[in-house]
Amino acid sequence: MILQSFLTNRFLSLEGKLYSGNLSEVQYRIESALDNTSSLIVDLDLLEKLDIAGAYMLYLTTETARENNKEIILFCRKNNMVKRIFTYVGIRYYNKIPRANA
């Protein structure tokens, strides 16, 4: 039950498109999920489209969370499109879920 609570309250998977046309909707979804926890894992593997505006919104959202003593972990294990964009713009992501206090 503890694992189920962790997954329900601390894990958010983004699917479909994240681009300039839906930034505020996705940002609201992330911030709402972060209201319930101090640390949130955002899985990006199911994204089909991501533009620079979407990547920048994710970056700004993680920085805002950090300034409020919260954490957003951007997680991408297999989506090469996301990896290329994040590498190009210099956004840190994880391909393994990091251990606590690691």
C-alpha positions as CSV (number, residue, x, y, z in Angstrom):
1,M,0.0,0.0,0.0
2,I,2.9,2.4,0.7
3,L,4.2,1.8,-2.9
4,Q,0.8,2.5,-4.3
5,S,0.5,5.7,-2.4
6,F,4.0,6.7,-3.6
7,L,3.1,6.0,-7.2
8,T,-0.3,7.7,-7.0
9,N,1.0,10.9,-5.3
10,R,4.5,11.3,-6.6
11,F,4.4,10.1,-10.2
12,L,3.0,11.9,-13.2
13,S,3.2,10.6,-16.8
14,L,3.0,13.1,-19.7
15,E,1.6,11.6,-22.9
16,G,0.9,13.0,-26.4
17,K,2.1,16.5,-27.2
18,L,3.9,19.2,-25.1
19,Y,4.3,22.2,-27.2
20,S,3.5,26.0,-27.2
21,G,-0.2,25.3,-27.8
22,N,-0.8,23.5,-24.5
23,L,1.9,24.7,-22.1
24,S,-0.4,26.3,-19.5
25,E,-2.6,23.2,-19.3
26,V,0.3,20.9,-18.7
27,Q,2.0,23.3,-16.3
28,Y,-1.2,23.5,-14.3
29,R,-1.3,19.7,-14.2
30,I,2.3,19.4,-12.9
31,E,1.8,22.1,-10.3
32,S,-1.4,20.6,-9.1
33,A,0.3,17.2,-8.7
34,L,3.1,18.9,-6.8
35,D,0.6,20.5,-4.4
36,N,0.2,17.0,-2.8
37,T,3.9,16.1,-2.4
38,S,7.3,17.6,-1.9
39,S,8.8,15.5,-4.7
40,L,7.3,14.6,-8.0
41,I,8.6,12.3,-10.8
42,V,7.5,13.4,-14.2
43,D,7.8,10.6,-16.8
44,L,8.4,11.9,-20.3
45,D,8.8,8.6,-22.2
46,L,5.3,8.7,-23.7
47,L,5.6,12.2,-25.2
48,E,5.1,12.1,-29.0
49,K,5.9,15.8,-29.6
50,L,8.0,18.2,-27.6
51,D,9.1,21.6,-28.8
52,I,11.6,24.0,-27.2
53,A,8.8,26.0,-25.5
54,G,7.6,22.8,-23.8
55,A,11.1,21.9,-22.7
56,Y,11.6,25.4,-21.3
57,M,8.3,25.3,-19.4
58,L,9.5,22.0,-17.8
59,Y,12.8,23.6,-16.9
60,L,11.1,26.7,-15.4
61,T,8.6,24.6,-13.5
62,T,11.5,22.5,-11.9
63,E,13.3,25.7,-11.0
64,T,10.1,27.2,-9.4
65,A,9.6,24.0,-7.4
66,R,13.2,24.1,-6.2
67,E,12.8,27.7,-5.1
68,N,9.8,26.5,-3.0
69,N,11.8,23.6,-1.4
70,K,10.1,21.1,-3.6
71,E,11.5,18.8,-6.3
72,I,10.5,17.8,-9.8
73,I,12.5,14.9,-11.3
74,L,12.3,14.8,-15.1
75,F,12.5,11.1,-16.0
76,C,13.1,9.8,-19.5
77,R,14.5,6.3,-20.1
78,K,13.7,5.6,-23.8
79,N,12.3,8.6,-25.6
80,N,15.2,9.7,-27.9
81,M,13.4,12.8,-29.1
82,V,13.1,14.1,-25.5
83,K,16.7,13.1,-24.8
84,R,18.0,15.0,-27.9
85,I,16.0,18.2,-27.0
86,F,17.0,18.2,-23.4
87,T,20.7,17.6,-24.3
88,Y,20.5,20.4,-26.9
89,V,19.1,22.9,-24.5
90,G,21.0,21.7,-21.4
91,I,18.2,20.4,-19.3
92,R,19.0,17.7,-16.8
93,Y,16.9,14.5,-16.9
94,Y,17.2,11.1,-15.3
95,N,17.1,7.8,-17.1
96,K,16.9,5.9,-13.8
97,I,14.8,7.0,-10.8
98,P,17.3,8.5,-8.4
99,R,17.6,7.2,-4.9
100,A,16.6,9.4,-2.0
101,N,19.4,11.7,-0.9
102,A,21.6,10.5,-3.7
